[in-house]
Amino acid sequence: MAMCGFNKKMLEGIKTFLDGAIEYGIIDRAKNKGISVDEQVKSELHEISQWNYYSRNIYDGPTQKQIEGLGLLVGGTFEKDQKRGISNYKTNHVSDAKLLKDIDDYFYNDLKGDAKNMPKLFEYVNGILEKK
């Protein structure tokens, strides 16, 4: 990642975390509630929006950022997986981890890890996303 770099352990951790979020937060909960996966995604997205909003009341800045960051990560994952198909979540998360690795490689190799190149980094990301 353009802030510290990614290694295999970090990427696997993110993939495992995202898999667990879908399995527990969407698939298992939908099954236990007797509702559709789409209904559960909508419910979770509402819950996450409340999580993110109210997490701003946490007084300790670093803790607040961590908690809101988790909500943003999971919420974005639920939205993307809903578009790409929840049943494909494992493949989706491998693709997400690959995107992070590609971003990291581009920043540190091609842009030489220079923070002045952040605009170029995110132009690169948009280029990748346009191809999908």
GROMACS elastic network, one bead per residue, 0.5 to 0.9 nm:
[ bonds ]
;  ai    aj funct       b0    kb
    1     4     6  0.56652   500
    1     6     6  0.52667   500
    1     7     6  0.89990   500
    1   100     6  0.68272   500
    1   101     6  0.74476   500
    1   103     6  0.68680   500
    1   105     6  0.83151   500
    1   107     6  0.79648   500
    1   108     6  0.87317   500
    2     5     6  0.59134   500
    2     6     6  0.84678   500
    2   103     6  0.76552   500
    2   104     6  0.58230   500
    2   105     6  0.89170   500
    2   107     6  0.61480   500
    2   108     6  0.73108   500
    2   113     6  0.69918   500
    2   114     6  0.89373   500
    2   115     6  0.80501   500
    2   118     6  0.84343   500
    2   121     6  0.88250   500
    3   104     6  0.89702   500
    3   113     6  0.88694   500
    3   115     6  0.88904   500
    5   101     6  0.87869   500
    5   104     6  0.61718   500
    5   105     6  0.85109   500
    5   108     6  0.80183   500
    6     9     6  0.81619   500
    6    10     6  0.60730   500
    6    11     6  0.67218   500
    6   100     6  0.78995   500
    6   101     6  0.67053   500
    6   104     6  0.66127   500
    6   105     6  0.88344   500
    7    10     6  0.53896   500
    7    11     6  0.63547   500
    7    12     6  0.87014   500
    7   101     6  0.82313   500
    8    11     6  0.52032   500
    8    12     6  0.60635   500
    8    13     6  0.84524   500
    8   101     6  0.89650   500
    9    12     6  0.51924   500
    9    13     6  0.60406   500
    9    14     6  0.86920   500
   10    13     6  0.50224   500
   10    14     6  0.62835   500
   10    15     6  0.86772   500
   11    14     6  0.51849   500
   11    15     6  0.62265   500
   11    16     6  0.86008   500
   11    97     6  0.57022   500
   11    98     6  0.82484   500
   11   100     6  0.78263   500
   11   101     6  0.76752   500
   12    15     6  0.50428   500
   12    16     6  0.60157   500
   12    17     6  0.84315   500
   12    94     6  0.87714   500
   12    97     6  0.76582   500
   13    16     6  0.51184   500
   13    17     6  0.59923   500
   13    18     6  0.85499   500
   14    17     6  0.50238   500
   14    18     6  0.61122   500
   14    19     6  0.85293   500
   14    93     6  0.83858   500
   14    97     6  0.72299   500
   15    18     6  0.52043   500
   15    19     6  0.61176   500
   15    20     6  0.85949   500
   15    90     6  0.81095   500
   15    93     6  0.54826   500
   15    94     6  0.65117   500
   15    96     6  0.77955   500
   15    97     6  0.63578   500
   16    19     6  0.50623   500
   16    20     6  0.61392   500
   16    21     6  0.86002   500
   16    93     6  0.83701   500
   17    20     6  0.51480   500
   17    21     6  0.61980   500
   17    22     6  0.88470   500
   17    74     6  0.89686   500
   18    22     6  0.63961   500
   18    23     6  0.85946   500
   18    73     6  0.84605   500
   18    74     6  0.70221   500
   18    77     6  0.71008   500
   18    78     6  0.89619   500
   18    89     6  0.85103   500
   18    90     6  0.86379   500
   18    93     6  0.67553   500
   19    22     6  0.53628   500
   19    23     6  0.60920   500
   19    24     6  0.85165   500
   19    89     6  0.68226   500
   19    90     6  0.62970   500
   19    93     6  0.70468   500
   20    24     6  0.57736   500
   20    25     6  0.76720   500
   21    24     6  0.54694   500
   21    25     6  0.51974   500
   21    26     6  0.72344   500
   21    74     6  0.69426   500
   21    77     6  0.86225   500
   21    78     6  0.84149   500
   22    25     6  0.53372   500
   22    26     6  0.50374   500
   22    27     6  0.62848   500
   22    28     6  0.83935   500
   22    74     6  0.87063   500
   22    77     6  0.83654   500
   22    78     6  0.72160   500
   22    81     6  0.85427   500
   22    86     6  0.77758   500
   22    89     6  0.73008   500
   23    26     6  0.59019   500
   23    27     6  0.50283   500
   23    28     6  0.59634   500
   23    29     6  0.83978   500
   23    89     6  0.88769   500
   24    27     6  0.60621   500
   24    28     6  0.50256   500
   24    29     6  0.63395   500
   25    28     6  0.65468   500
   25    29     6  0.57600   500
   25    30     6  0.81078   500
   25    40     6  0.81147   500
   25    41     6  0.83603   500
   25    44     6  0.73506   500
   26    29     6  0.54140   500
   26    30     6  0.58066   500
   26    31     6  0.84474   500
   26    37     6  0.63129   500
   26    38     6  0.86177   500
   26    40     6  0.58124   500
   26    41     6  0.61721   500
   26    44     6  0.76130   500
   26    78     6  0.83570   500
   26    86     6  0.87017   500
   27    30     6  0.53261   500
   27    31     6  0.62382   500
   27    32     6  0.86762   500
   27    36     6  0.88511   500
   27    37     6  0.63741   500
   27    40     6  0.80755   500
   27    86     6  0.85137   500
   28    31     6  0.51271   500
   28    32     6  0.60675   500
   28    33     6  0.85440   500
   29    32     6  0.50014   500
   29    33     6  0.59685   500
   29    34     6  0.82882   500
   29    35     6  0.84483   500
   29    37     6  0.85859   500
   29    40     6  0.71722   500
   30    33     6  0.51975   500
   30    34     6  0.58551   500
   30    35     6  0.50658   500
   30    36     6  0.58535   500
   30    37     6  0.55530   500
   30    38     6  0.85936   500
   30    39     6  0.76692   500
   30    40     6  0.54837   500
   30    41     6  0.85921   500
   31    34     6  0.50570   500
   31    35     6  0.64588   500
   31    36     6  0.76540   500
   31    37     6  0.80755   500
   32    35     6  0.79328   500
   33    36     6  0.87513   500
   33    40     6  0.86904   500
   35    38     6  0.82997   500
   35    39     6  0.63576   500
   35    40     6  0.68630   500
   36    39     6  0.51741   500
   36    40     6  0.63508   500
   36    41     6  0.86992   500
   37    40     6  0.50220   500
   37    41     6  0.61335   500
   37    42     6  0.86802   500
   37    82     6  0.89625   500
   37    86     6  0.80195   500
   38    41     6  0.50512   500
   38    42     6  0.63030   500
   38    43     6  0.86459   500
   38    82     6  0.75523   500
   38    86     6  0.89970   500
   39    42     6  0.51925   500
   39    43     6  0.62524   500
   39    44     6  0.86722   500
   40    44     6  0.60237   500
   40    45     6  0.84532   500
   41    44     6  0.50882   500
   41    45     6  0.60161   500
   41    46     6  0.85722   500
   41    78     6  0.66757   500
   41    79     6  0.79384   500
   41    82     6  0.75186   500
   42    45     6  0.51626   500
   42    46     6  0.62734   500
   42    47     6  0.86512   500
   43    46     6  0.52641   500
   43    47     6  0.62563   500
   43    48     6  0.86717   500
   44    48     6  0.59998   500
   44    49     6  0.85110   500
   44    75     6  0.79716   500
   44    78     6  0.82558   500
   45    48     6  0.50125   500
   45    49     6  0.61114   500
   45    50     6  0.86502   500
   45    74     6  0.89501   500
   45    75     6  0.60718   500
   45    78     6  0.74583   500
   45    79     6  0.79797   500
   46    49     6  0.51481   500
   46    50     6  0.64247   500
   46    51     6  0.86563   500
   47    50     6  0.51963   500
   47    51     6  0.61601   500
   47    52     6  0.87321   500
   48    52     6  0.60591   500
   48    53     6  0.84374   500
   48    71     6  0.58490   500
   48    72     6  0.78523   500
   48    74     6  0.80175   500
   48    75     6  0.62856   500
   49    52     6  0.52020   500
   49    53     6  0.61290   500
   49    54     6  0.86149   500
   49    71     6  0.78426   500
   49    72     6  0.86013   500
   49    75     6  0.79489   500
   50    53     6  0.50597   500
   50    54     6  0.60090   500
   50    55     6  0.81782   500
   51    54     6  0.54613   500
   51    55     6  0.57659   500
   51    56     6  0.88140   500
   51    67     6  0.85432   500
   51    68     6  0.73759   500
   51    71     6  0.67477   500
   52    55     6  0.51578   500
   52    56     6  0.69081   500
   52    67     6  0.78612   500
   52    68     6  0.51557   500
   52    69     6  0.82439   500
   52    70     6  0.88517   500
   52    71     6  0.59673   500
   52    72     6  0.72807   500
   53    56     6  0.58962   500
   53    57     6  0.81652   500
   53    68     6  0.82277   500
   54    57     6  0.56269   500
   54    58     6  0.79533   500
   54    68     6  0.89560   500
   55    58     6  0.56535   500
   55    64     6  0.61513   500
   55    65     6  0.84787   500
   55    67     6  0.67793   500
   55    68     6  0.60158   500
   56    59     6  0.79681   500
   56    61     6  0.88720   500
   56    64     6  0.63524   500
   56    65     6  0.83695   500
   56    68     6  0.75360   500
   57    64     6  0.78275   500
   58    61     6  0.71376   500
   58    63     6  0.73611   500
   58    64     6  0.53471   500
   59    63     6  0.81789   500
   59    64     6  0.71494   500
   60    63     6  0.54883   500
   60    64     6  0.60510   500
   60    65     6  0.87301   500
   61    64     6  0.50320   500
   61    65     6  0.62040   500
   61    66     6  0.87136   500
   62    65     6  0.51589   500
   62    66     6  0.63107   500
   62    67     6  0.87608   500
   63    66     6  0.50996   500
   63    67     6  0.62068   500
   63    68     6  0.85487   500
   64    67     6  0.52693   500
   64    68     6  0.60383   500
   64    69     6  0.82463   500
   65    68     6  0.52397   500
   65    69     6  0.57198   500
   65    70     6  0.85069   500
   66    69     6  0.50222   500
   66    70     6  0.62628   500
   66    71     6  0.87758   500
   67    70     6  0.52773   500
   67    71     6  0.65105   500
   67    72     6  0.88147   500
   68    71     6  0.50442   500
   68    72     6  0.62020   500
   68    73     6  0.86181   500
   69    72     6  0.50276   500
   69    73     6  0.60820   500
   69    74     6  0.85761   500
   70    73     6  0.50498   500
   70    74     6  0.60923   500
   70    75     6  0.83413   500
   71    74     6  0.52686   500
   71    75     6  0.58290   500
   71    76     6  0.83360   500
   72    75     6  0.51283   500
   72    76     6  0.59268   500
   72    77     6  0.83885   500
   73    76     6  0.53245   500
   73    77     6  0.61469   500
   73    78     6  0.87224   500
   74    78     6  0.61474   500
   74    79     6  0.86438   500
   75    78     6  0.51547   500
   75    79     6  0.62712   500
   75    80     6  0.86395   500
   76    79     6  0.51630   500
   76    80     6  0.61058   500
   76    81     6  0.84750   500
   77    80     6  0.51372   500
   77    81     6  0.59078   500
   77    82     6  0.83361   500
   77    93     6  0.85180   500
   78    81     6  0.51929   500
   78    82     6  0.59798   500
   78    83     6  0.86817   500
   78    86     6  0.82964   500
   79    82     6  0.51653   500
   79    83     6  0.64629   500
   79    84     6  0.87300   500
   80    83     6  0.51979   500
   80    84     6  0.60866   500
   80    85     6  0.82739   500
   80    86     6  0.88418   500
   80    92     6  0.85102   500
   81    85     6  0.53955   500
   81    86     6  0.51220   500
   81    87     6  0.83850   500
   81    88     6  0.75929   500
   81    89     6  0.61594   500
   81    92     6  0.69662   500
   81    93     6  0.87251   500
   82    85     6  0.51806   500
   82    86     6  0.54798   500
   83    86     6  0.79188   500
   84    87     6  0.86480   500
   84    88     6  0.71310   500
   84    89     6  0.80572   500
   84    92     6  0.74261   500
   85    88     6  0.54644   500
   85    89     6  0.69932   500
   85    92     6  0.85877   500
   86    89     6  0.52231   500
   86    90     6  0.88678   500
   86    92     6  0.87171   500
   87    90     6  0.80327   500
   88    91     6  0.55550   500
   88    92     6  0.60166   500
   88    93     6  0.87225   500
   89    93     6  0.60644   500
   89    94     6  0.86190   500
   90    93     6  0.52441   500
   90    94     6  0.63866   500
   90    95     6  0.87089   500
   91    94     6  0.51438   500
   91    95     6  0.62896   500
   91    96     6  0.87033   500
   92    95     6  0.50638   500
   92    96     6  0.62334   500
   92    97     6  0.87561   500
   93    97     6  0.60990   500
   93    98     6  0.84052   500
   94    97     6  0.51613   500
   94    98     6  0.61564   500
   94    99     6  0.86578   500
   95    98     6  0.50041   500
   95    99     6  0.62060   500
   95   100     6  0.87578   500
   96    99     6  0.50552   500
   96   100     6  0.64177   500
   96   101     6  0.87570   500
   97   100     6  0.51040   500
   97   101     6  0.62719   500
   97   102     6  0.86200   500
   98   102     6  0.60386   500
   98   103     6  0.85280   500
   99   102     6  0.50228   500
   99   103     6  0.61224   500
   99   104     6  0.85387   500
   99   125     6  0.83197   500
   99   128     6  0.83290   500
  100   103     6  0.50939   500
  100   104     6  0.61400   500
  100   105     6  0.85955   500
  101   104     6  0.50071   500
  101   105     6  0.60569   500
  101   106     6  0.85118   500
  102   105     6  0.50950   500
  102   106     6  0.60497   500
  102   107     6  0.85129   500
  102   125     6  0.89211   500
  103   106     6  0.51948   500
  103   107     6  0.61052   500
  103   108     6  0.86287   500
  103   121     6  0.73161   500
  103   122     6  0.86379   500
  103   124     6  0.79368   500
  103   125     6  0.69467   500
  104   107     6  0.52238   500
  104   108     6  0.61647   500
  104   109     6  0.82280   500
  105   108     6  0.53906   500
  105   109     6  0.55680   500
  105   110     6  0.74799   500
  106   109     6  0.53241   500
  106   110     6  0.50273   500
  106   111     6  0.63818   500
  106   112     6  0.83309   500
  106   113     6  0.87042   500
  106   121     6  0.74291   500
  106   124     6  0.82969   500
  107   110     6  0.58748   500
  107   112     6  0.62794   500
  107   113     6  0.53536   500
  107   114     6  0.76974   500
  107   115     6  0.88602   500
  107   117     6  0.80403   500
  107   118     6  0.81699   500
  107   120     6  0.88896   500
  107   121     6  0.63403   500
  108   111     6  0.57835   500
  108   114     6  0.78301   500
  109   112     6  0.52164   500
  109   113     6  0.71481   500
  110   113     6  0.80489   500
  111   114     6  0.61919   500
  111   115     6  0.86934   500
  111   117     6  0.63963   500
  111   118     6  0.87056   500
  111   120     6  0.81497   500
  111   121     6  0.77431   500
  112   115     6  0.89414   500
  112   117     6  0.86757   500
  113   116     6  0.87856   500
  113   117     6  0.78854   500
  114   117     6  0.56443   500
  114   118     6  0.76975   500
  115   118     6  0.55220   500
  115   119     6  0.89102   500
  116   119     6  0.75772   500
  116   120     6  0.86906   500
  117   120     6  0.52535   500
  117   121     6  0.62950   500
  117   122     6  0.89599   500
  118   122     6  0.63659   500
  118   123     6  0.85972   500
  119   122     6  0.53935   500
  119   123     6  0.62548   500
  119   124     6  0.86774   500
  120   124     6  0.61739   500
  120   125     6  0.87019   500
  121   124     6  0.50802   500
  121   125     6  0.64130   500
  121   126     6  0.88517   500
  122   126     6  0.61634   500
  122   127     6  0.84371   500
  123   126     6  0.51237   500
  123   127     6  0.62035   500
  123   128     6  0.87690   500
  124   127     6  0.50048   500
  124   128     6  0.63645   500
  124   129     6  0.87477   500
  125   128     6  0.51347   500
  125   129     6  0.62572   500
  125   130     6  0.86449   500
  126   129     6  0.50165   500
  126   130     6  0.60636   500
  126   131     6  0.87484   500
  127   130     6  0.51728   500
  127   131     6  0.65886   500
  128   131     6  0.53855   500
  128   132     6  0.69007   500
  129   132     6  0.53371   500
